[in-house]
Amino acid sequence: MSISNAAAGGGTLNDRVTSLPGIGELTNVQFAGYSPIVPKDQITDESENLFYWFVGTEDYENSPTVIWTNGGPGSSSFWGFFTENGPYEIIDASPNLDPPTVKHRPWAWNNKVNYMIFEHPLSVTLSFAKNDDNVPKTPQKGAEEYYNALQNFLDKHPEIRKNKIILAGESYAGTYLPLIANNIYLANKNGGSNIDLASVVLLDAWVDPKTQMTMDTQYAYGHGLISKKQKAYLDKKFAGDKSGLNWAIHELCGMYMTNIAQFYDPPFGPVYDYINRDDVRKAIHVDPSAPKVTLNWSKTVSDNYAPHIDEPVVKTIDTLLDDAGFTIQVINGLNDAKDCNFLGTEAWLETLTSSAAKKYHEQDQKQWRVPNVNHVLGFVQDGGQLSWVKVLNAGHMAVGDQPAILDIILEKAGVN
């Protein structure tokens, strides 16, 4: 087992992306490739890697970086990259028998900040595992590997490290991100990280599942999705174990629970078709041995994490607030009827006991408005370090429904 010649920076040596099919020559700085999931001094040619894609602003060396993650567990962050808040939208030309291509998203987050994704944990899409036995068995192990991959990427790009970083994500990212942030806190505390974490942003987040799921029928009943009699039936049937409750509500009401004002997920098939193009894979430095992408999630991760799916991270959030001093922003789309609905979020927020949380609890909500818009976008309860934003006309994938969310994220992180 030899030490890799990529060990100095980790992963792909030349990761600059200079052109992209559908876009042509790039005018902004982008990096894509692979970063090892082990500490720098342990990297070998056999090390497993996570795939990353970094898209910079016009002045990327002097801009903060938002690192986005979707949930799952095991879902692809290409969801965000191509269908929610990332730089590109897919143009599906398949009816004309042409391959899908991309165009710029007008309100992409990289217009204001650097935007980055890691495909994680190991075995998610382009972050293929050389050996399935190496796929993490717990969220904690996956968070450790993500942290290592991030550090190796930043070692390669110190110009990015010198600016602030924001961790943001939705759904099961409510578990991922506090664990990752805790790795950063512990390493910073011991002098080994040097990551300036400006904020952790948890959107429609899976944080304390058993607490959150107790509010599912209340949300559904309050929105007219189920009757009083149906609520009583479901509360009795799922009194002991609420796994499957949200699906049972869906079966009764027939609604798209991700956003009750919409009807279905954005199609992901064209995303597969685009990232499986040979010219795209070459442009973004996909390992030639990486299999073609056929699923937008990893069954291995899903199976491995299943025994841990309901584990709360509330105590970790209290630690991040008081001990680490991190800023945490919680955001909910009010049209989200899933287990991460706003009533469940309120329930877990009320269990926080840190001094920063106590300051939050003392506040009341205010209207969220932005300049040049003459209507309310949502509501904010702001306690300083900890804040909660409830967004009107937005669902579980709120960042795709309301572009102004980025502005309130940057304001709270102090980088706007």
DAVENTA-V936713 format. One record per helix or strand of 3 or more residues. SS is the DSSP state (h for helix, s for strand). FROM is the first residue (numbers start at 0). TO is the last residue. Records with the same first field share a line. If there is no record, write none. Layout:
SS->FROM-TO, FROM-TO
//
This chain:
s->15-19, 23-35, 48-54, 64-68, 87-90, 100-103, 113-118, 164-170, 196-204, 327-332, 365-367, 377-381, 385-390
h->39-41, 59-61, 77-83, 93-95, 108-110, 131-133, 138-155, 157-160, 172-188, 208-212, 215-221, 227-236, 244-252, 268-274, 277-282, 298-307, 313-321, 341-348, 354-360, 397-400, 404-412
//
